[in-house]
Amino acid sequence: MSDKLNIIILAAGKGTRMKSKKLKVLHPLAGATIIDHILQTSQQLSPQKTIMVYGHQGQQLKSHLNHENIQWVEQINPQGTGHAVKVAMPYVDIDAKVLVLVGDAPLIKATDLKKLLKYSCALITAQVQNPFGYGRIIKNTEGLVEAIIEEKDATQSQKQVKEINSGIIMAEAKNLNKWLAQINTNNAQGELYLTDVPAIAHADGHSFNTVQVSDSNSIKGINDRVQLAQCETIMQVELTKQLMIQGVHMSDPSTIHIRGKVDCGQDISIDVGVILEGNNKIADNVSIGAYCIIKNCTLGKGTRIAAHSMLEDVITQGDCDIGPYARLRPGTIIGTKAKVGNFVETKKTTIGYNSKASHLTYLGDCEIGDNVNIGAGTITCNYDGVNKFKTIIEDDVFIGSDSQLIAPVTVKKGATIGAGTTLSKDAEAGQLTLSRAPQKTIKGWKKPQ
């Protein structure tokens, strides 16, 4: 048998039950699209060729996957799954094994697909308690497939069979071509069904083997938004389970959502309602409070993030405190022993060792040194309506509350900025700088009546 593998992915369905202008296989699932999950799984099998059969709204699919090495085949005037595979077969290597995947079943595992490859022809099945509506796998006494019988065509005894078809099959190209040539449209839909192939193969003396998945959820297809949500739940259970096995404590894993990849250490604590999005790297002893959103971040050892904080493209160097209610935007770097408190927003800002911005502050486009204290209400005025400018705050600086630092400006080492100051020029090192109107009391003034 050949070791060469070609994979055909069937993604030409209209997906009308999604009630969407977006192609069905492009709907989001755990931080990627349905078709992304199929591709990622298929790539684990190292195929020599991947052929994508597209149709309705196909340009959406081609645009989404334009970076992938894919052979595109359009299914014009679709006539069923058998027809979809037939239009793809001219692009298949004749000496290859051909694995046919359905584009709307994203939970299938590569470990199960690899088991198919030891046979000359085989298909994925599942054992379910309630097989109603599914094609039944009819076997001979040797356990080989004689036919797949659809619900409407099954006899009473055949309906008792609990082993069902997944739609995923594998066969050698030369045989699959021969069997596909023999399928016909003698059915209620007048279509060419791929499910007719096993019976034709059996009659030809090449009975299909079966690989039965351990979890029937892994063959679950998506036809509407209800099934999409069900698959999301199934996938989230698996993703959170993997993190807990690696040493992550979750207060309530059913409330955690993982929408991407997480590279994690040990003794990490994640409270309820947390969303981990994109690619996150989380070191040992990190704690993430309730209802935080963490996107594309690298969190150093011992980072503590309090509830309701949002971090995107942030690097923490470890042993620091963030939040609650902090928003750290892309380009933020937080040093050790630093603190970014409640209702503080940062953007393209580096905060050094043991520096603090405890509350009600905006820090944009600035470099903050070590041992700096930023008072409440401080704003770096970095934008003049056209251009962005930088604020530099050197080590050991104290910024009084309600100060505005109008960039470009530098606050030099050891300087103190008095509360309420509007700073438009550099502040001298080690000196007190303030701008403040003189306080006065108006004698004899009376409140309006």
C-alpha positions in Angstrom: 0.0 0.0 0.0 1.1 3.5 -0.8 2.4 5.9 2.0 1.3 8.9 -0.1 -1.7 10.7 1.2 -4.1 13.1 -0.5 -6.9 14.8 1.5 -10.1 16.0 0.0 -12.1 18.4 2.1 -15.8 18.9 1.1 -16.7 22.6 1.7 -19.2 23.4 -1.0 -22.4 23.3 1.1 -24.6 26.4 1.1 -25.3 26.2 4.9 -28.7 27.8 4.5 -29.7 26.8 8.1 -27.0 29.1 9.5 -29.2 32.0 8.3 -26.1 34.0 7.4 -24.4 35.8 4.6 -21.2 34.2 5.8 -20.2 30.8 4.5 -21.0 28.1 7.1 -17.4 26.8 7.5 -16.2 30.3 8.2 -18.2 30.8 11.4 -16.1 31.1 14.5 -15.3 28.2 16.8 -12.9 28.4 19.8 -11.0 31.3 18.4 -10.7 30.0 14.8 -13.2 29.1 12.0 -14.8 25.7 11.5 -12.6 25.1 8.4 -9.4 26.2 10.3 -10.0 23.4 12.7 -10.4 20.9 9.9 -7.2 22.0 8.2 -5.2 22.0 11.4 -6.3 18.4 12.1 -5.6 17.3 8.6 -2.1 18.8 8.5 -1.2 16.5 11.4 -1.4 13.7 8.9 1.3 15.3 6.7 -0.6 14.9 3.4 1.3 15.5 0.1 -1.7 17.3 -1.3 -4.9 19.0 0.2 -7.8 19.5 -2.2 -10.6 21.8 -1.2 -14.0 21.4 -3.0 -15.8 24.7 -2.9 -19.0 26.1 -4.3 -21.5 28.6 -2.9 -19.8 31.8 -1.6 -16.5 30.1 -2.5 -14.6 33.4 -2.9 -15.0 34.0 0.9 -13.3 30.6 1.5 -10.5 31.3 -0.9 -9.8 34.7 0.6 -9.8 33.3 4.1 -7.3 30.5 3.2 -5.2 32.3 0.6 -2.1 31.7 2.7 -2.6 27.9 2.7 -1.1 25.4 0.2 -4.4 24.1 -1.2 -5.6 22.8 -4.6 -8.9 24.5 -5.2 -11.7 22.7 -7.1 -15.1 24.2 -7.8 -18.2 22.1 -7.6 -20.5 23.6 -10.3 -24.2 22.5 -10.1 -23.7 20.4 -6.9 -25.2 16.9 -7.1 -24.3 15.4 -3.7 -21.3 14.3 -1.8 -20.4 11.6 -4.4 -20.4 14.3 -7.1 -18.2 16.5 -4.9 -15.5 13.8 -4.6 -15.8 12.9 -8.3 -14.9 16.5 -9.3 -11.9 16.4 -7.0 -10.5 13.1 -8.2 -8.8 14.4 -11.4 -6.5 16.3 -9.1 -5.6 13.4 -6.9 -2.3 11.5 -7.2 -3.2 8.1 -8.7 -0.8 6.2 -6.4 -2.1 7.9 -3.2 -4.5 7.0 -0.5 -7.4 9.5 -0.5 -9.0 10.7 2.7 -12.3 12.5 2.4 -13.2 14.9 5.2 -16.4 16.9 5.6 -15.8 20.6 6.1 -18.4 21.1 8.8 -17.3 18.4 11.3 -14.4 20.1 13.1 -14.1 17.9 16.2 -12.6 14.9 14.5 -9.3 13.9 16.1 -6.1 13.2 14.1 -5.4 10.1 16.2 -8.6 8.5 14.8 -7.9 9.6 11.3 -4.4 8.1 11.5 -5.9 4.7 12.3 -7.6 4.7 8.9 -4.3 4.8 7.1 -3.3 1.2 8.0 -6.1 -0.1 5.8 -6.6 0.0 2.0 -10.1 1.3 2.5 -11.9 2.3 5.7 -14.3 4.7 7.2 -14.9 6.5 10.5 -18.0 5.4 12.6 -19.4 6.0 16.0 -21.6 4.0 18.4 -24.5 6.1 19.7 -27.5 5.4 21.9 -30.0 7.1 19.6 -29.0 6.6 16.0 -32.2 8.0 14.5 -31.6 10.0 11.4 -28.1 8.7 10.8 -26.9 6.2 8.1 -26.4 2.8 9.7 -23.3 0.7 9.2 -24.3 -2.8 8.1 -21.5 -5.4 8.5 -21.0 -9.0 7.6 -20.0 -11.7 10.0 -16.3 -10.8 9.6 -17.1 -7.2 10.8 -16.5 -5.7 7.4 -18.9 -3.1 5.9 -21.5 -4.4 3.4 -23.4 -1.1 3.1 -24.4 2.2 4.6 -28.2 2.3 4.9 -29.9 5.7 5.4 -32.7 6.0 8.0 -35.5 6.3 5.4 -34.3 3.1 3.6 -33.6 1.0 6.6 -35.6 -2.0 7.7 -36.8 -2.4 11.3 -33.9 -4.7 12.1 -31.4 -2.3 10.4 -32.8 0.6 12.5 -31.7 -1.2 15.6 -28.0 -0.9 14.6 -26.4 1.8 16.7 -23.2 2.2 14.7 -23.5 5.2 12.5 -21.7 6.8 9.5 -19.5 9.9 10.0 -19.1 10.8 6.3 -15.3 10.4 6.6 -13.9 7.7 4.3 -10.4 6.7 3.0 -9.5 4.5 0.0 -6.8 4.0 -2.5 -7.2 6.5 -5.4 -7.4 3.8 -8.2 -10.2 1.9 -6.4 -12.1 5.0 -5.4 -12.1 6.2 -9.0 -13.6 2.9 -10.1 -16.2 2.8 -7.4 -17.3 6.4 -7.9 -17.9 5.7 -11.6 -20.6 3.2 -10.5 -22.7 5.3 -8.2 -26.0 6.6 -9.5 -28.9 9.0 -8.8 -31.5 6.4 -8.1 -32.6 7.9 -4.8 -35.2 10.3 -3.5 -32.9 13.4 -3.8 -31.6 12.4 -7.3 -28.0 12.9 -6.1 -24.8 11.0 -6.2 -24.1 9.8 -2.7 -20.6 9.0 -1.4 -22.3 6.6 1.1 -23.0 4.2 -1.9 -19.3 3.5 -2.3 -18.9 0.9 0.5 -21.6 -1.3 -0.9 -20.0 -1.1 -4.4 -16.6 -1.8 -2.9 -18.0 -4.8 -1.0 -19.5 -6.2 -4.2 -16.1 -5.7 -5.8 -14.4 -7.8 -3.1 -12.9 -4.8 -1.3 -15.0 -4.4 1.9 -14.4 -1.3 4.0 -13.0 -1.6 7.5 -14.2 0.7 10.2 -12.5 2.9 12.8 -14.9 3.5 15.6 -14.3 6.8 17.6 -14.3 6.5 21.3 -16.3 9.8 21.7 -19.3 10.1 19.3 -19.1 13.9 19.7 -16.0 13.9 17.6 -18.0 13.3 14.4 -20.6 15.9 15.2 -21.5 18.0 12.2 -22.6 21.7 12.2 -25.7 22.7 10.2 -27.1 25.5 12.2 -26.2 27.9 15.0 -27.5 25.6 17.7 -25.1 22.8 16.6 -22.3 25.4 16.4 -22.9 26.4 20.0 -23.0 22.7 21.0 -19.6 22.1 19.3 -18.2 25.2 21.0 -19.2 23.8 24.4 -17.7 20.4 23.6 -14.5 22.0 22.5 -14.3 24.3 25.5 -14.6 21.3 27.8 -11.7 19.6 26.1 -9.5 22.8 26.0 -10.0 23.6 29.7 -9.5 20.0 30.7 -6.1 20.0 28.9 -5.0 23.1 30.8 -6.1 21.7 34.2 -4.1 18.5 33.4 -1.1 20.8 32.8 -1.4 22.4 36.3 -3.9 25.2 35.9 -6.5 25.7 38.6 -9.9 26.9 37.4 -12.6 28.0 39.8 -15.3 27.0 37.4 -14.0 25.7 34.1 -17.4 25.8 32.5 -17.2 29.6 32.5 -13.7 29.9 31.0 -13.4 30.4 27.2 -10.3 29.6 25.3 -10.2 31.2 21.8 -6.7 30.3 20.6 -3.6 28.7 22.0 -2.3 28.8 25.6 1.2 27.9 26.6 1.1 27.6 30.3 3.2 26.8 33.3 2.1 25.4 36.7 0.2 26.7 39.7 -1.7 29.1 37.6 -5.1 30.3 39.0 -7.9 31.4 36.7 -11.1 32.7 38.2 -14.6 32.6 36.6 -15.6 34.3 33.4 -12.1 34.6 32.0 -11.5 34.7 28.2 -8.1 33.7 26.8 -7.9 34.8 23.2 -5.2 34.5 20.5 -1.8 33.2 21.5 -1.1 33.6 25.2 2.0 32.5 27.2 1.4 32.2 30.9 4.3 31.5 33.3 4.1 29.7 36.7 2.2 31.2 39.6 0.2 33.7 37.6 -3.3 34.5 38.9 -6.1 35.9 36.7 -9.1 37.4 38.4 -12.8 37.0 37.5 -14.1 38.3 34.1 -10.7 39.3 32.6 -9.9 39.2 28.9 -6.4 38.2 28.1 -5.4 38.5 24.4 -2.0 37.7 22.8 -0.1 38.3 26.1 3.1 37.0 27.7 2.6 37.0 31.5 5.7 36.6 33.6 6.1 34.4 36.7 4.0 35.7 39.6 1.9 38.2 37.7 -1.4 39.0 39.5 -4.3 40.3 37.5 -7.3 41.5 39.4 -10.9 41.2 38.2 -12.5 42.9 35.2 -9.2 43.8 33.5 -8.5 43.7 29.8 -5.0 43.0 28.4 -4.0 42.9 24.8 -0.5 42.4 23.4 1.0 43.0 26.8 4.2 41.7 28.3 4.7 41.4 32.1 8.1 40.6 33.5 6.6 38.9 36.6 5.6 39.6 40.2 3.5 42.7 39.4 -0.1 43.7 40.1 -2.7 44.8 37.5 -6.3 45.9 38.0 -9.0 45.6 38.9 -10.7 47.3 36.0 -7.4 48.1 34.2 -7.1 48.3 30.4 -3.7 47.5 29.0 -3.5 48.1 25.3 -0.9 46.8 22.7 2.7 47.6 23.3 2.5 47.7 27.1 5.4 46.2 29.1 5.1 45.9 32.9 8.2 45.5 35.0 8.6 43.5 38.2 7.1 44.9 41.4 5.1 47.4 39.3 1.4 48.2 39.9 -1.2 49.3 37.4 -4.4 49.9 39.4 -8.1 50.4 38.8 -9.3 52.5 35.9 -5.8 52.9 34.5 -5.3 52.7 30.7 -2.0 52.2 29.0 -0.9 52.0 25.3 2.7 51.6 24.0 4.0 52.2 27.5 6.8 50.6 29.4 6.6 50.8 33.2 9.7 50.0 35.1 10.6 48.2 38.3 8.5 49.1 41.4 6.7 51.9 39.5 3.0 52.6 40.3 0.0 54.1 38.6 -2.6 53.1 41.1 -5.8 54.7 39.7 -7.6 56.9 37.2 -4.8 57.5 34.8 -4.0 57.4 31.0 -0.4 56.5 30.0 0.1 56.5 26.2 3.3 56.4 24.2 5.6 56.7 27.2 8.6 55.2 28.9 8.5 55.1 32.7 11.6 54.3 34.7 12.0 52.6 38.0 10.5 53.6 41.4 8.1 56.1 39.8 4.8 57.1 41.4 2.0 58.3 39.1 -0.7 60.2 40.9 -4.4 59.7 40.3 -5.8 61.5 37.3 -2.5 61.9 35.5 -2.7 62.0 31.7 0.0 61.8 29.1 -1.2 64.1 26.3 0.3 62.2 23.5 -1.9 63.2 20.5 -2.2 66.6 18.9 -5.0 65.5 16.5 -2.5 64.4 13.8 0.6 63.0 15.3 1.6 60.9 18.4 4.4 62.1 20.7 6.4 60.4 23.5 6.6 61.1 27.2 9.8 60.0 29.1 9.6 59.7 32.8 13.0 58.8 34.3 13.7 56.9 37.6 12.6 58.1 41.0 10.1 60.6 39.7 6.9 61.6 41.7 4.0 62.8 39.6 1.3 64.6 41.6 -2.4 63.9 41.1 -4.3 65.5 38.2 -1.3 66.3 36.2 -1.1 66.6 32.4 2.1 65.8 30.7 2.1 67.4 27.2 4.3 65.3 24.9 7.0 65.4 23.7 8.3 66.0 27.2 10.8 64.4 29.6 10.6 64.3 33.4 14.1 63.9 34.5 15.5 61.7 37.3 14.2 62.4 40.8 11.9 65.2 39.7 8.7 66.0 41.5 5.7 67.3 39.7 3.2 69.2 41.9 -0.5 68.1 41.8 -2.5 69.8 39.2 0.4 70.7 37.0 0.2 71.1 33.2 3.7 70.2 32.1 4.7 71.5 28.6 8.5 71.6 29.0 11.0 69.2 30.4 11.1 69.0 34.2 14.6 69.3 35.8 16.2 66.5 37.6 15.7 66.4 41.4 13.6 69.6 41.4 9.9 70.4 42.1 8.1 71.6 39.1 4.5 72.9 39.2 2.2 75.1 37.3 -0.6 76.4 39.4 -2.8 79.5 39.4 -2.6 81.4 42.8 -5.3 80.5 45.2 -7.5 83.3 46.4 -10.6 83.8 48.4 -13.3 86.3 47.3 -14.4 88.2 50.4 -18.1 89.0 50.6 -19.2 86.6 47.9 -22.7 85.1 48.3 -24.3 82.1 46.7 -26.9 82.9 44.1 -30.5 82.8 45.4 
